[in-house]
Amino acid sequence: MTQPALRRPTWRRVGLTGLALWVATVAVTVGTANTNLIPTVVLLGSFLVPVTFVVWAGQHTDTGELTPALLFSTFVVGGVIGVLGASVLESFLLRPSWWLFLGVGVIEETVKLLALAFVTRRLAHKSVRDGMILGASVGFGFAAFESAGYALTALFTTEGLSLAALVKTELLRGLLAPVGHGLWTAILGGVLFRASSRHRFTVTGRLLAALVGVSLLHGLWDAMHSIAVRGTLVLTGGERYTPTAEGWLVRPSAEQAALMPVLEWAGLALIALVGVGWLIIEWRSARRDAPPRLSWHVPLRGAAG
């Protein structure tokens, strides 16, 4: 008697199972006050969306060459290389300035692009769509490790450990992950693979333009909170000062407190729409740019000539 075939996990099943485990872990942590469970909350929350994407990608490959091992290496190796490289370069090259966020965008997107090229350098056939999927895998790996760091940082407050701040950070970053690092590196991956040959990658004007464009989207995304604050001050007539016993305190009015998040989220939505639109254009154009398949014609016996 043959053994029944194992059911292949789908991205929906992986995502829903991971979400249920994360919610259960948060509930048990709150109910028992067991701080030993905090690393589990951090890991499940930070890796849930990125891992779900990797499972989805494995079932939507363009050529069949995206093996689980390759997806795992781009996610983990590419993500870690990206995080480490960006951390080193940002600490040495960036200082507080008007251009800080743009500098972060340029550094992180460049490092992720180089990490993608390194991990996939031996890939024989470089399909544009596979490049987009592998690029997204590197980006989601970067996002997962970065989110774990942000979650741990949010946990420690002046009033002690704050599980609520940790959960809020993971929810927000998890929801925004698909239109952040994964999206930007997916675009770069498609452009990189489009300009590649069998054995090497080629730096083209289109690739450099894509790097500049993606870095700009990244920089604007990171700067949107500051942009929203300044926009609110412009639209409402400037800062409001409230006299206190210690001096003057800047305190936003009710109008300013309501307007600022609207401007911030509207700006983030606009950046996300631009990025998603760009991704769709690259994805659809990949079919038109794909090389024709070779066909072999064997002459029939007895045919003339």
HELIX and SHEET records of a PDB file:
HELIX    1   1 TRP A   11  THR A   32  1                                  22    
HELIX    2   2 THR A   35  LEU A   37  5                                   3    
HELIX    3   3 ILE A   38  GLY A   58  1                                  21    
HELIX    4   4 PRO A   68  SER A   73  1                                   6    
HELIX    5   5 THR A   74  GLY A   78  3                                   5    
HELIX    6   6 GLY A   79  LEU A   93  1                                  15    
HELIX    7   7 LEU A  100  VAL A  119  1                                  20    
HELIX    8   8 VAL A  128  LEU A  155  1                                  28    
HELIX    9   9 LEU A  163  LEU A  176  1                                  14    
HELIX   10  10 ALA A  177  VAL A  179  5                                   3    
HELIX   11  11 HIS A  181  ARG A  194  1                                  14    
HELIX   12  12 GLY A  205  THR A  236  1                                  32    
HELIX   13  13 ALA A  254  ASP A  289  1                                  36    
SHEET    1   A 2 PHE A 156  THR A 157  0                                        
SHEET    2   A 2 GLY A 160  LEU A 161 -1                                        
SHEET    1   B 2 TYR A 241  THR A 244  0                                        
SHEET    2   B 2 GLY A 247  VAL A 250 -1                                        
END                                                                             
